Amino acid sequence: MPKKVSRAAKEKAAEQAVKETAEQATEAVAEKKQFKILYLASECQPFCATGGLGDVMGSLPKAVKATHPDADVRVMLPLYGDIKQEYRERMNFLGYTYVDLAWRRQYCGVMELVADGVTYYFLDNEYYFKREGQYGYFDDGERYAFFSKAALSVLPLIGYIPTIIHCNDWQTALVPVYLKTLFRDEYFVNIRTVFTIHNIAYQGKYDPAILGDVFGLGEQSLSILSYDGCLNLMKGAIVCCDILSTVSPTYAEEIKTPEYSYGLHYIIKQNAYKLKGIINGIDTAFYNPATDDALFAKYDKNSPDGKTRNKVQLQQMLNLPVDENVPLVSMITRLVDLKGIDLVIQSVDELMKNHLQLIILGKGDVRYEDILRSFEHRYPNKIRVIIAFNQDLSRKIYAASDIYLMPSRTEPCGLAQMIASRYGAIPVTRETGGLNDSIIDFGTGHGNGWTFKNYSARDFVYVVRNAVEVYNNHRAAWADLRNIVFNTDFSWEKSAEEYWATYMTLT
């Protein structure tokens, strides 16, 4: 009968294996200097994504690898319970270790998947990650503290010493903190960190009482995280990282002000010397109307009739009056204040005086959901509201739309205006954050959309009416403007080069 091995013995054996692998990795790095980038994030397309962060993580590492094939590019994510089986079947089990988080000692398995030249690691702990969805749990702080500490703890296990660890948003904000406090031995001493703020509204704020009990940090670390009476994980990352970045040049300036910083402007200004704004891009292979299987009809800039076919079939699908000549206006968004939903609500009755149809897809604040549904009942032949998060339907809407609305109160970067442009829908945007950096008003003579500056329903209605008037009465001009939008380059290549140049400043 095989001898039963105790958990303590298993842990000791795992620790010894990790130590031996770490020593081998350290020797290999000494022999060969290869630039290595590890991206840490809470989501990544196509494995697990709820918004812009997932899109960026699905695109940026691949773009960096494509432009710099000699670089060793890897991504690390939690192994969430709802990651599809088709991806799990492609994963290889590399091993496991145990991670100490305060008084807890938790298992952490490492799964590996390679795609498009990028190596993806998935950290397995069923207690924290075998749940439906990614966020919204009472213990999210503990879950992502575990992920942050585990991400560092498994590096010796996989024999990988990154040159740069690129962290993203509050869920990985503890990584630069842990590197400065708990991980200071020879294996980790030369690792540099980049921390990117995708949305400063979500900072990871917690009661100071849990500093040791949840995050496993001593009182000497309180000054790193303490801010405005609470523990602020994003603040800790801002202080501890080597480079601080955000997702557009305009947003980098905005977050230095009280209006946009959600209270962090003092810390941002203190660390402005290491702050850089780099606009996001989109995966132009993934978002491509010429190859997109979600569409009713595929098309490109040289076959704009395909947009008309998509419009007609979407009208049929949503039971709107079929009219290929009506301007189809759309909005795909989270239904929250920051996205300008209040402007849309204030403007609907005025907009409905024009010859147009309006489709809104999204979910969020129940109050906004109910109000928008009421508009659908009020204007049954002109408005459709779909309360859902549906990627397949979103691409059908992009393809069918003539005009795309983004009247955001604040928008760190925004990807929807880029995706809409890729599908030939002309954006109407407010001049804030990444919208200001990516969409230039046609009135300038070198524009690729319509824009407005003041956050007011009056200005919003004015610019939408202008777009609708051009569509209804100046079709030749409209075709020219649509071609400009189709030809706008929102690929990742330029942005990836900017990130690479930023990484190089740390070598």
FIZA-660232 format. One record per residue (C-alpha): residue number from 1; residue in three letters; x negated, y negated, z. Coordinates in nm, 3 decimals. Each point is the difference from the previous one (the first is absolute). Example, Ala and Ser with C-alpha at 12.3 -4.5 7.8 and 13.67 -1.06 7.14 Angstrom:
<pts>
(pt 1 "ala" (-1.230 0.450 0.780))
(pt 2 "ser" (-0.137 -0.344 -0.066))
</pts>
This chain:
<pts>
(pt 1 "met" (0.000 0.000 0.000))
(pt 2 "pro" (-0.144 -0.341 -0.096))
(pt 3 "lys" (-0.112 -0.209 0.294))
(pt 4 "lys" (0.229 -0.297 0.068))
(pt 5 "val" (-0.178 -0.335 -0.035))
(pt 6 "ser" (0.098 -0.272 0.246))
(pt 7 "arg" (0.094 -0.350 -0.111))
(pt 8 "ala" (-0.307 -0.136 0.183))
(pt 9 "ala" (-0.223 0.235 -0.199))
(pt 10 "lys" (0.169 -0.105 -0.325))
(pt 11 "glu" (-0.053 -0.366 0.086))
(pt 12 "lys" (-0.366 0.060 0.085))
(pt 13 "ala" (-0.054 0.187 -0.328))
(pt 14 "ala" (0.174 -0.279 -0.194))
(pt 15 "glu" (-0.218 -0.263 0.171))
(pt 16 "gln" (-0.317 0.194 -0.084))
(pt 17 "ala" (0.104 0.031 -0.363))
(pt 18 "val" (0.070 -0.373 -0.014))
(pt 19 "lys" (-0.341 -0.077 0.152))
(pt 20 "glu" (-0.184 0.217 -0.252))
(pt 21 "thr" (0.192 -0.151 -0.294))
(pt 22 "ala" (-0.071 -0.352 0.128))
(pt 23 "glu" (-0.373 0.070 0.021))
(pt 24 "gln" (0.000 0.134 -0.357))
(pt 25 "ala" (0.193 -0.305 -0.124))
(pt 26 "thr" (-0.238 -0.240 0.172))
(pt 27 "glu" (-0.299 0.171 -0.164))
(pt 28 "ala" (0.171 -0.010 -0.341))
(pt 29 "val" (0.069 -0.372 0.030))
(pt 30 "ala" (-0.364 -0.062 0.087))
(pt 31 "glu" (-0.103 0.182 -0.318))
(pt 32 "lys" (0.253 -0.155 -0.239))
(pt 33 "lys" (0.147 -0.349 0.022))
(pt 34 "gln" (0.342 0.020 -0.162))
(pt 35 "phe" (0.262 -0.269 0.050))
(pt 36 "lys" (0.294 0.157 0.180))
(pt 37 "ile" (0.339 -0.161 0.060))
(pt 38 "leu" (0.264 0.150 0.227))
(pt 39 "tyr" (0.347 -0.153 -0.018))
(pt 40 "leu" (0.222 0.046 0.305))
(pt 41 "ala" (0.371 -0.070 -0.025))
(pt 42 "ser" (0.335 0.114 0.132))
(pt 43 "glu" (0.138 0.062 -0.350))
(pt 44 "cys" (-0.116 0.064 -0.355))
(pt 45 "gln" (0.180 0.057 -0.329))
(pt 46 "pro" (0.098 0.265 -0.109))
(pt 47 "phe" (-0.026 0.197 0.325))
(pt 48 "cys" (0.179 -0.234 0.240))
(pt 49 "ala" (0.106 -0.357 -0.076))
(pt 50 "thr" (0.263 -0.244 0.125))
(pt 51 "gly" (-0.123 -0.323 -0.159))
(pt 52 "gly" (-0.287 -0.207 -0.130))
(pt 53 "leu" (-0.267 0.151 0.226))
(pt 54 "gly" (0.070 0.345 -0.144))
(pt 55 "asp" (-0.026 -0.136 -0.354))
(pt 56 "val" (-0.331 -0.172 0.074))
(pt 57 "met" (-0.152 0.308 0.160))
(pt 58 "gly" (0.118 0.207 -0.294))
(pt 59 "ser" (-0.176 -0.234 -0.244))
(pt 60 "leu" (-0.300 -0.182 0.150))
(pt 61 "pro" (-0.216 0.306 0.085))
(pt 62 "lys" (0.055 0.144 -0.348))
(pt 63 "ala" (-0.083 -0.336 -0.160))
(pt 64 "val" (-0.322 -0.032 0.201))
(pt 65 "lys" (-0.099 0.353 -0.097))
(pt 66 "ala" (0.080 -0.066 -0.366))
(pt 67 "thr" (-0.209 -0.318 -0.012))
(pt 68 "his" (-0.284 0.145 0.212))
(pt 69 "pro" (-0.009 0.376 -0.070))
(pt 70 "asp" (-0.316 0.052 0.206))
(pt 71 "ala" (0.176 -0.116 0.318))
(pt 72 "asp" (0.134 0.261 0.241))
(pt 73 "val" (0.362 -0.110 0.054))
(pt 74 "arg" (0.227 0.171 0.251))
(pt 75 "val" (0.335 -0.068 0.167))
(pt 76 "met" (0.125 0.122 0.339))
(pt 77 "leu" (0.369 0.025 0.096))
(pt 78 "pro" (0.223 0.166 0.258))
(pt 79 "leu" (0.148 0.333 -0.110))
(pt 80 "tyr" (0.364 -0.103 0.034))
(pt 81 "gly" (0.267 0.264 0.018))
(pt 82 "asp" (0.179 -0.120 -0.312))
(pt 83 "ile" (-0.300 0.009 -0.235))
(pt 84 "lys" (0.124 0.215 -0.287))
(pt 85 "gln" (-0.089 0.364 -0.030))
(pt 86 "glu" (-0.144 -0.053 -0.347))
(pt 87 "tyr" (-0.282 -0.202 0.158))
(pt 88 "arg" (-0.044 0.233 0.297))
(pt 89 "glu" (-0.061 0.290 -0.239))
(pt 90 "arg" (-0.299 -0.188 -0.145))
(pt 91 "met" (-0.160 -0.066 0.340))
(pt 92 "asn" (-0.293 0.191 0.145))
(pt 93 "phe" (-0.046 0.049 0.374))
(pt 94 "leu" (-0.344 -0.130 0.105))
(pt 95 "gly" (0.011 0.064 0.373))
(pt 96 "tyr" (0.116 -0.151 0.324))
(pt 97 "thr" (-0.119 -0.181 0.309))
(pt 98 "tyr" (0.151 -0.139 0.320))
(pt 99 "val" (0.050 -0.370 0.057))
(pt 100 "asp" (0.000 -0.158 0.345))
(pt 101 "leu" (0.247 -0.289 0.030))
(pt 102 "ala" (0.004 -0.126 0.359))
(pt 103 "trp" (0.106 0.306 0.206))
(pt 104 "arg" (0.124 0.192 -0.306))
(pt 105 "arg" (-0.198 0.258 -0.193))
(pt 106 "gln" (0.162 0.055 -0.337))
(pt 107 "tyr" (-0.062 0.239 -0.288))
(pt 108 "cys" (-0.092 -0.157 -0.334))
(pt 109 "gly" (-0.024 0.207 -0.316))
(pt 110 "val" (-0.147 -0.135 -0.323))
(pt 111 "met" (0.147 0.078 -0.342))
(pt 112 "glu" (-0.164 -0.107 -0.327))
(pt 113 "leu" (0.138 -0.076 -0.347))
(pt 114 "val" (-0.199 -0.137 -0.296))
(pt 115 "ala" (0.166 -0.198 -0.279))
(pt 116 "asp" (-0.126 -0.254 -0.258))
(pt 117 "gly" (-0.350 0.016 0.144))
(pt 118 "val" (0.120 -0.102 0.347))
(pt 119 "thr" (-0.007 0.232 0.302))
(pt 120 "tyr" (0.305 -0.024 0.227))
(pt 121 "tyr" (-0.004 0.123 0.360))
(pt 122 "phe" (0.315 0.067 0.198))
(pt 123 "leu" (-0.023 0.016 0.380))
(pt 124 "asp" (0.229 0.264 0.145))
(pt 125 "asn" (0.166 -0.033 0.340))
(pt 126 "glu" (0.359 0.118 0.006))
(pt 127 "tyr" (0.084 -0.169 0.332))
(pt 128 "tyr" (-0.067 -0.345 -0.151))
(pt 129 "phe" (0.069 0.043 -0.370))
(pt 130 "lys" (0.246 0.284 -0.061))
(pt 131 "arg" (0.296 -0.239 -0.006))
(pt 132 "glu" (0.233 -0.151 -0.253))
(pt 133 "gly" (-0.148 -0.313 -0.158))
(pt 134 "gln" (-0.306 -0.192 0.110))
(pt 135 "tyr" (0.104 -0.277 0.239))
(pt 136 "gly" (0.259 -0.112 0.251))
(pt 137 "tyr" (-0.075 0.233 0.291))
(pt 138 "phe" (-0.032 -0.113 0.362))
(pt 139 "asp" (-0.355 0.136 0.018))
(pt 140 "asp" (-0.133 -0.148 -0.325))
(pt 141 "gly" (-0.276 -0.174 0.194))
(pt 142 "glu" (-0.123 0.331 0.138))
(pt 143 "arg" (0.043 0.179 -0.333))
(pt 144 "tyr" (-0.218 -0.243 -0.191))
(pt 145 "ala" (-0.250 -0.031 0.284))
(pt 146 "phe" (-0.043 0.376 -0.036))
(pt 147 "phe" (-0.035 -0.033 -0.376))
(pt 148 "ser" (-0.259 -0.278 0.036))
(pt 149 "lys" (-0.210 0.190 0.251))
(pt 150 "ala" (0.042 0.330 -0.184))
(pt 151 "ala" (-0.115 -0.162 -0.326))
(pt 152 "leu" (-0.334 -0.076 0.163))
(pt 153 "ser" (-0.017 0.326 0.196))
(pt 154 "val" (0.032 0.222 -0.309))
(pt 155 "leu" (-0.280 -0.169 -0.197))
(pt 156 "pro" (-0.268 0.228 0.149))
(pt 157 "leu" (0.224 0.300 -0.066))
(pt 158 "ile" (0.021 -0.077 -0.373))
(pt 159 "gly" (-0.365 -0.108 -0.018))
(pt 160 "tyr" (0.078 -0.348 -0.129))
(pt 161 "ile" (-0.160 -0.328 0.105))
(pt 162 "pro" (0.174 -0.283 -0.189))
(pt 163 "thr" (-0.182 -0.321 -0.081))
(pt 164 "ile" (0.328 -0.189 0.031))
(pt 165 "ile" (0.324 0.088 0.176))
(pt 166 "his" (0.278 -0.208 -0.152))
(pt 167 "cys" (0.291 -0.024 0.246))
(pt 168 "asn" (0.348 -0.125 -0.082))
(pt 169 "asp" (0.260 -0.169 0.223))
(pt 170 "trp" (0.068 0.055 0.369))
(pt 171 "gln" (0.030 0.379 -0.022))
(pt 172 "thr" (-0.377 0.027 -0.055))
(pt 173 "ala" (-0.098 -0.318 0.186))
(pt 174 "leu" (-0.152 0.195 0.289))
(pt 175 "val" (-0.270 0.151 -0.223))
(pt 176 "pro" (-0.229 -0.308 0.006))
(pt 177 "val" (0.070 -0.028 0.374))
(pt 178 "tyr" (-0.089 0.363 0.070))
(pt 179 "leu" (-0.317 -0.033 -0.207))
(pt 180 "lys" (-0.112 -0.295 0.212))
(pt 181 "thr" (0.087 0.169 0.332))
(pt 182 "leu" (0.025 0.381 0.002))
(pt 183 "phe" (-0.189 0.109 -0.314))
(pt 184 "arg" (-0.344 -0.155 0.037))
(pt 185 "asp" (-0.232 0.297 -0.039))
(pt 186 "glu" (-0.246 0.059 -0.285))
(pt 187 "tyr" (0.255 0.162 -0.231))
(pt 188 "phe" (0.224 -0.309 -0.013))
(pt 189 "val" (-0.241 -0.288 0.057))
(pt 190 "asn" (-0.042 -0.103 -0.365))
(pt 191 "ile" (0.366 0.016 -0.102))
(pt 192 "arg" (0.148 -0.338 -0.099))
(pt 193 "thr" (0.371 -0.085 -0.004))
(pt 194 "val" (0.237 -0.196 -0.219))
(pt 195 "phe" (0.343 -0.077 0.140))
(pt 196 "thr" (0.278 -0.106 -0.238))
(pt 197 "ile" (0.315 -0.178 0.115))
(pt 198 "his" (0.283 0.098 -0.232))
(pt 199 "asn" (0.266 -0.172 0.210))
(pt 200 "ile" (-0.090 -0.199 0.309))
(pt 201 "ala" (0.358 0.017 0.129))
(pt 202 "tyr" (-0.069 0.354 0.126))
(pt 203 "gln" (-0.287 -0.017 0.249))
(pt 204 "gly" (0.035 0.295 0.239))
(pt 205 "lys" (0.088 -0.174 0.327))
(pt 206 "tyr" (0.011 0.195 0.328))
(pt 207 "asp" (0.008 -0.044 0.376))
(pt 208 "pro" (-0.349 -0.045 0.152))
(pt 209 "ala" (0.087 0.274 0.251))
(pt 210 "ile" (-0.053 0.270 -0.265))
(pt 211 "leu" (-0.357 -0.100 -0.092))
(pt 212 "gly" (-0.149 0.303 0.173))
(pt 213 "asp" (0.295 0.237 0.016))
(pt 214 "val" (0.086 -0.010 -0.374))
(pt 215 "phe" (-0.295 -0.151 -0.183))
(pt 216 "gly" (-0.271 0.155 0.216))
(pt 217 "leu" (-0.191 -0.325 0.047))
(pt 218 "gly" (-0.148 -0.140 0.320))
(pt 219 "glu" (0.058 -0.339 0.158))
(pt 220 "gln" (-0.315 -0.130 -0.168))
(pt 221 "ser" (0.189 0.024 -0.332))
(pt 222 "leu" (0.295 -0.208 0.119))
(pt 223 "ser" (-0.150 -0.323 -0.132))
(pt 224 "ile" (-0.027 0.150 -0.349))
(pt 225 "leu" (0.369 0.085 -0.028))
(pt 226 "ser" (0.163 -0.248 0.236))
(pt 227 "tyr" (0.188 -0.284 -0.168))
(pt 228 "asp" (0.297 -0.210 0.102))
(pt 229 "gly" (0.083 0.220 0.299))
(pt 230 "cys" (-0.010 0.336 -0.174))
(pt 231 "leu" (-0.229 0.248 -0.170))
(pt 232 "asn" (-0.020 -0.091 -0.367))
(pt 233 "leu" (-0.160 0.271 -0.212))
(pt 234 "met" (-0.032 -0.218 -0.308))
(pt 235 "lys" (-0.177 -0.267 0.204))
(pt 236 "gly" (-0.248 0.263 0.117))
(pt 237 "ala" (-0.076 0.103 -0.358))
(pt 238 "ile" (-0.043 -0.362 -0.111))
(pt 239 "val" (-0.257 -0.054 0.274))
(pt 240 "cys" (-0.189 0.329 -0.047))
(pt 241 "cys" (-0.003 0.051 -0.378))
(pt 242 "asp" (-0.293 -0.108 -0.218))
(pt 243 "ile" (0.217 -0.133 -0.285))
(pt 244 "leu" (0.359 -0.121 0.035))
(pt 245 "ser" (0.207 -0.004 -0.314))
(pt 246 "thr" (0.355 -0.057 -0.105))
(pt 247 "val" (0.192 0.064 -0.317))
(pt 248 "ser" (-0.007 -0.335 -0.179))
(pt 249 "pro" (-0.202 -0.324 0.011))
(pt 250 "thr" (0.306 -0.214 0.079))
(pt 251 "tyr" (0.104 0.228 0.286))
(pt 252 "ala" (-0.354 -0.021 0.140))
(pt 253 "glu" (0.054 -0.374 0.036))
(pt 254 "glu" (0.358 0.030 0.122))
(pt 255 "ile" (-0.081 0.228 0.292))
(pt 256 "lys" (-0.227 -0.268 0.145))
(pt 257 "thr" (0.316 -0.202 0.073))
(pt 258 "pro" (0.269 0.043 0.269))
(pt 259 "glu" (0.272 0.025 -0.265))
(pt 260 "tyr" (-0.133 0.325 -0.146))
(pt 261 "ser" (-0.225 0.158 0.265))
(pt 262 "tyr" (0.257 0.128 0.254))
(pt 263 "gly" (-0.216 -0.144 0.274))
(pt 264 "leu" (-0.339 0.126 -0.120))
(pt 265 "his" (-0.122 -0.320 -0.170))
(pt 266 "tyr" (-0.246 -0.083 0.278))
(pt 267 "ile" (-0.173 0.338 -0.035))
(pt 268 "ile" (0.014 -0.018 -0.379))
(pt 269 "lys" (-0.165 -0.342 -0.001))
(pt 270 "gln" (-0.269 0.116 0.244))
(pt 271 "asn" (-0.081 0.284 -0.239))
(pt 272 "ala" (0.053 -0.191 -0.324))
(pt 273 "tyr" (-0.369 0.038 -0.084))
(pt 274 "lys" (0.061 0.366 -0.081))
(pt 275 "leu" (0.348 -0.041 -0.157))
(pt 276 "lys" (0.055 0.066 -0.371))
(pt 277 "gly" (0.319 0.011 -0.205))
(pt 278 "ile" (0.009 0.253 -0.286))
(pt 279 "ile" (0.318 0.037 -0.205))
(pt 280 "asn" (0.138 0.352 -0.039))
(pt 281 "gly" (0.062 0.168 -0.329))
(pt 282 "ile" (0.228 0.283 -0.110))
(pt 283 "asp" (-0.063 0.344 -0.143))
(pt 284 "thr" (0.078 -0.073 -0.366))
(pt 285 "ala" (-0.003 0.370 -0.085))
(pt 286 "phe" (0.263 0.076 0.265))
(pt 287 "tyr" (0.208 -0.306 -0.091))
(pt 288 "asn" (0.014 0.036 -0.377))
(pt 289 "pro" (0.329 -0.026 -0.193))
(pt 290 "ala" (-0.158 0.188 -0.291))
(pt 291 "thr" (-0.049 0.315 0.211))
(pt 292 "asp" (0.242 -0.037 0.292))
(pt 293 "asp" (0.224 0.307 0.019))
(pt 294 "ala" (0.240 -0.182 0.235))
(pt 295 "leu" (0.122 -0.225 -0.283))
(pt 296 "phe" (0.299 0.060 -0.222))
(pt 297 "ala" (-0.219 -0.092 -0.298))
(pt 298 "lys" (-0.375 -0.055 -0.015))
(pt 299 "tyr" (-0.134 -0.315 -0.166))
(pt 300 "asp" (-0.291 -0.243 -0.015))
(pt 301 "lys" (-0.061 -0.363 -0.088))
(pt 302 "asn" (0.022 0.084 -0.371))
(pt 303 "ser" (0.343 0.165 0.035))
(pt 304 "pro" (0.207 -0.235 0.218))
(pt 305 "asp" (0.321 0.162 -0.124))
(pt 306 "gly" (-0.077 0.268 0.254))
(pt 307 "lys" (0.086 -0.248 0.274))
(pt 308 "thr" (0.340 -0.048 -0.154))
(pt 309 "arg" (0.065 0.373 0.001))
(pt 310 "asn" (-0.100 0.018 0.366))
(pt 311 "lys" (0.229 -0.291 0.082))
(pt 312 "val" (0.302 0.156 -0.168))
(pt 313 "gln" (-0.046 0.338 0.167))
(pt 314 "leu" (-0.056 -0.157 0.342))
(pt 315 "gln" (0.319 -0.202 -0.044))
(pt 316 "gln" (0.181 0.323 -0.077))
(pt 317 "met" (-0.159 0.178 0.297))
(pt 318 "leu" (0.101 -0.278 0.242))
(pt 319 "asn" (0.342 -0.053 -0.157))
(pt 320 "leu" (-0.071 -0.357 -0.106))
(pt 321 "pro" (0.154 -0.139 -0.320))
(pt 322 "val" (-0.226 0.107 -0.284))
(pt 323 "asp" (-0.142 -0.308 -0.171))
(pt 324 "glu" (-0.349 0.008 -0.146))
(pt 325 "asn" (0.001 -0.378 -0.038))
(pt 326 "val" (0.065 -0.092 0.363))
(pt 327 "pro" (-0.313 -0.094 0.197))
(pt 328 "leu" (-0.056 0.271 0.260))
(pt 329 "val" (-0.147 -0.145 0.320))
(pt 330 "ser" (-0.137 0.229 0.268))
(pt 331 "met" (-0.164 0.014 0.342))
(pt 332 "ile" (-0.160 0.307 0.161))
(pt 333 "thr" (-0.103 -0.072 0.357))
(pt 334 "arg" (0.024 0.055 0.371))
(pt 335 "leu" (0.306 -0.190 0.118))
(pt 336 "val" (-0.173 -0.218 0.259))
(pt 337 "asp" (-0.050 -0.372 0.061))
(pt 338 "leu" (-0.353 -0.009 -0.139))
(pt 339 "lys" (0.117 0.110 -0.346))
(pt 340 "gly" (0.230 -0.299 -0.051))
(pt 341 "ile" (0.327 0.191 0.032))
(pt 342 "asp" (0.158 -0.302 0.171))
(pt 343 "leu" (-0.074 -0.210 -0.311))
(pt 344 "val" (0.166 0.260 -0.221))
(pt 345 "ile" (0.306 0.013 0.226))
(pt 346 "gln" (0.031 -0.379 0.003))
(pt 347 "ser" (-0.032 -0.008 -0.380))
(pt 348 "val" (0.221 0.285 -0.118))
(pt 349 "asp" (0.319 -0.199 -0.057))
(pt 350 "glu" (-0.188 -0.263 -0.202))
(pt 351 "leu" (-0.185 0.262 -0.202))
(pt 352 "met" (0.323 0.183 -0.081))
(pt 353 "lys" (0.118 -0.305 -0.191))
(pt 354 "asn" (-0.255 0.098 -0.265))
(pt 355 "his" (0.015 0.274 -0.261))
(pt 356 "leu" (-0.208 0.271 0.169))
(pt 357 "gln" (0.006 0.327 0.191))
(pt 358 "leu" (-0.181 0.052 0.331))
(pt 359 "ile" (-0.132 0.329 0.143))
(pt 360 "ile" (-0.155 0.024 0.348))
(pt 361 "leu" (-0.167 0.316 0.129))
(pt 362 "gly" (-0.131 0.024 0.354))
(pt 363 "lys" (0.070 0.061 0.365))
(pt 364 "gly" (-0.083 -0.175 0.326))
(pt 365 "asp" (0.192 -0.238 0.224))
(pt 366 "val" (0.353 0.137 0.039))
(pt 367 "arg" (0.138 -0.354 0.005))
(pt 368 "tyr" (-0.145 -0.066 -0.345))
(pt 369 "glu" (0.114 0.337 -0.129))
(pt 370 "asp" (0.360 -0.077 0.098))
(pt 371 "ile" (-0.002 -0.351 -0.150))
(pt 372 "leu" (-0.143 0.124 -0.330))
(pt 373 "arg" (0.260 0.277 -0.018))
(pt 374 "ser" (0.271 -0.264 0.041))
(pt 375 "phe" (-0.135 -0.183 -0.306))
(pt 376 "glu" (0.031 0.318 -0.204))
(pt 377 "his" (0.369 0.016 0.093))
(pt 378 "arg" (0.044 -0.369 -0.079))
(pt 379 "tyr" (-0.166 0.028 -0.343))
(pt 380 "pro" (0.063 0.363 -0.110))
(pt 381 "asn" (-0.087 -0.067 -0.364))
(pt 382 "lys" (-0.321 -0.190 0.069))
(pt 383 "ile" (-0.174 0.136 0.313))
(pt 384 "arg" (-0.123 0.339 0.112))
(pt 385 "val" (-0.165 0.055 0.338))
(pt 386 "ile" (-0.165 0.334 0.076))
(pt 387 "ile" (-0.101 0.041 0.364))
(pt 388 "ala" (-0.283 0.249 -0.035))
(pt 389 "phe" (-0.371 0.054 -0.045))
(pt 390 "asn" (-0.015 0.178 -0.336))
(pt 391 "gln" (-0.316 -0.003 -0.212))
(pt 392 "asp" (0.163 0.166 -0.299))
(pt 393 "leu" (0.282 -0.253 -0.012))
(pt 394 "ser" (-0.239 -0.289 0.062))
(pt 395 "arg" (-0.192 0.080 -0.317))
(pt 396 "lys" (0.323 0.026 -0.198))
(pt 397 "ile" (0.093 -0.346 0.128))
(pt 398 "tyr" (-0.339 -0.151 -0.087))
(pt 399 "ala" (0.032 0.138 -0.352))
(pt 400 "ala" (0.355 -0.127 -0.048))
(pt 401 "ser" (-0.053 -0.348 0.146))
(pt 402 "asp" (-0.060 -0.324 -0.183))
(pt 403 "ile" (-0.064 -0.213 0.310))
(pt 404 "tyr" (-0.149 0.111 0.333))
(pt 405 "leu" (0.049 -0.197 0.324))
(pt 406 "met" (-0.261 -0.045 0.277))
(pt 407 "pro" (0.102 -0.310 0.202))
(pt 408 "ser" (-0.208 0.106 0.301))
(pt 409 "arg" (-0.040 -0.213 0.310))
(pt 410 "thr" (-0.345 0.156 0.032))
(pt 411 "glu" (-0.169 0.259 -0.221))
(pt 412 "pro" (-0.356 0.109 0.083))
(pt 413 "cys" (-0.052 0.133 -0.351))
(pt 414 "gly" (0.308 0.158 -0.150))
(pt 415 "leu" (-0.009 0.280 -0.253))
(pt 416 "ala" (0.356 -0.010 -0.131))
(pt 417 "gln" (-0.066 -0.310 -0.212))
(pt 418 "met" (-0.290 0.187 -0.162))
(pt 419 "ile" (0.202 0.317 -0.054))
(pt 420 "ala" (0.290 -0.200 -0.145))
(pt 421 "ser" (-0.240 -0.173 -0.241))
(pt 422 "arg" (-0.140 0.338 -0.103))
(pt 423 "tyr" (0.355 0.100 -0.100))
(pt 424 "gly" (0.070 -0.328 -0.182))
(pt 425 "ala" (0.224 -0.162 0.262))
(pt 426 "ile" (-0.090 -0.367 0.048))
(pt 427 "pro" (-0.062 -0.088 0.367))
(pt 428 "val" (0.161 -0.290 0.185))
(pt 429 "thr" (-0.213 -0.057 0.309))
(pt 430 "arg" (-0.063 -0.243 0.283))
(pt 431 "glu" (-0.349 -0.151 0.018))
(pt 432 "thr" (-0.130 0.177 0.309))
(pt 433 "gly" (-0.273 0.253 0.074))
(pt 434 "gly" (-0.080 0.240 -0.280))
(pt 435 "leu" (0.297 -0.119 -0.202))
(pt 436 "asn" (-0.177 -0.335 -0.034))
(pt 437 "asp" (-0.318 0.177 -0.114))
(pt 438 "ser" (0.162 0.236 -0.250))
(pt 439 "ile" (0.294 -0.188 -0.156))
(pt 440 "ile" (-0.056 -0.340 -0.164))
(pt 441 "asp" (0.294 -0.207 -0.117))
(pt 442 "phe" (0.061 -0.010 -0.375))
(pt 443 "gly" (0.015 -0.381 0.026))
(pt 444 "thr" (-0.376 -0.016 0.054))
(pt 445 "gly" (-0.058 0.117 -0.357))
(pt 446 "his" (-0.180 0.318 0.109))
(pt 447 "gly" (0.264 0.163 0.218))
(pt 448 "asn" (0.143 0.348 0.034))
(pt 449 "gly" (0.329 -0.065 0.184))
(pt 450 "trp" (0.216 -0.264 0.164))
(pt 451 "thr" (-0.089 -0.128 0.345))
(pt 452 "phe" (0.133 -0.237 0.267))
(pt 453 "lys" (-0.178 -0.148 0.301))
(pt 454 "asn" (0.248 -0.104 0.270))
(pt 455 "tyr" (0.182 0.268 0.194))
(pt 456 "ser" (0.348 -0.123 -0.088))
(pt 457 "ala" (0.305 0.151 -0.166))
(pt 458 "arg" (0.030 -0.307 -0.221))
(pt 459 "asp" (-0.346 0.047 -0.152))
(pt 460 "phe" (0.054 0.374 -0.031))
(pt 461 "val" (0.329 -0.042 -0.188))
(pt 462 "tyr" (-0.154 -0.261 -0.228))
(pt 463 "val" (-0.283 0.224 -0.118))
(pt 464 "val" (0.223 0.309 -0.044))
(pt 465 "arg" (0.245 -0.205 -0.206))
(pt 466 "asn" (-0.288 -0.121 -0.213))
(pt 467 "ala" (-0.109 0.358 -0.068))
(pt 468 "val" (0.355 0.109 -0.083))
(pt 469 "glu" (0.049 -0.300 -0.231))
(pt 470 "val" (-0.313 0.089 -0.198))
(pt 471 "tyr" (0.113 0.361 -0.030))
(pt 472 "asn" (0.354 -0.092 -0.111))
(pt 473 "asn" (-0.083 -0.281 -0.240))
(pt 474 "his" (-0.361 0.029 -0.115))
(pt 475 "arg" (-0.063 0.363 -0.086))
(pt 476 "ala" (-0.309 -0.063 -0.215))
(pt 477 "ala" (-0.162 -0.192 0.286))
(pt 478 "trp" (0.106 0.274 0.239))
(pt 479 "ala" (-0.172 0.264 -0.214))
(pt 480 "asp" (-0.322 -0.203 0.008))
(pt 481 "leu" (0.015 -0.040 0.378))
(pt 482 "arg" (0.070 0.371 0.048))
(pt 483 "asn" (-0.307 0.084 -0.210))
(pt 484 "ile" (-0.211 -0.224 0.223))
(pt 485 "val" (0.127 0.189 0.304))
(pt 486 "phe" (-0.056 0.339 -0.165))
(pt 487 "asn" (-0.360 -0.095 -0.074))
(pt 488 "thr" (-0.089 -0.124 0.349))
(pt 489 "asp" (-0.273 0.221 0.142))
(pt 490 "phe" (0.083 0.114 0.355))
(pt 491 "ser" (-0.229 0.303 -0.003))
(pt 492 "trp" (-0.232 0.073 0.292))
(pt 493 "glu" (-0.328 -0.038 -0.191))
(pt 494 "lys" (-0.073 -0.364 0.089))
(pt 495 "ser" (0.113 0.037 0.361))
(pt 496 "ala" (-0.201 0.320 0.043))
(pt 497 "glu" (-0.309 -0.189 -0.114))
(pt 498 "glu" (0.069 -0.271 0.258))
(pt 499 "tyr" (0.026 0.261 0.274))
(pt 500 "trp" (-0.321 0.163 -0.121))
(pt 501 "ala" (-0.182 -0.333 0.014))
(pt 502 "thr" (0.135 -0.045 0.354))
(pt 503 "tyr" (-0.120 0.345 0.104))
(pt 504 "met" (-0.346 -0.080 -0.140))
(pt 505 "thr" (-0.036 -0.293 0.240))
(pt 506 "leu" (-0.009 0.253 0.286))
(pt 507 "thr" (-0.287 0.210 -0.135))
</pts>
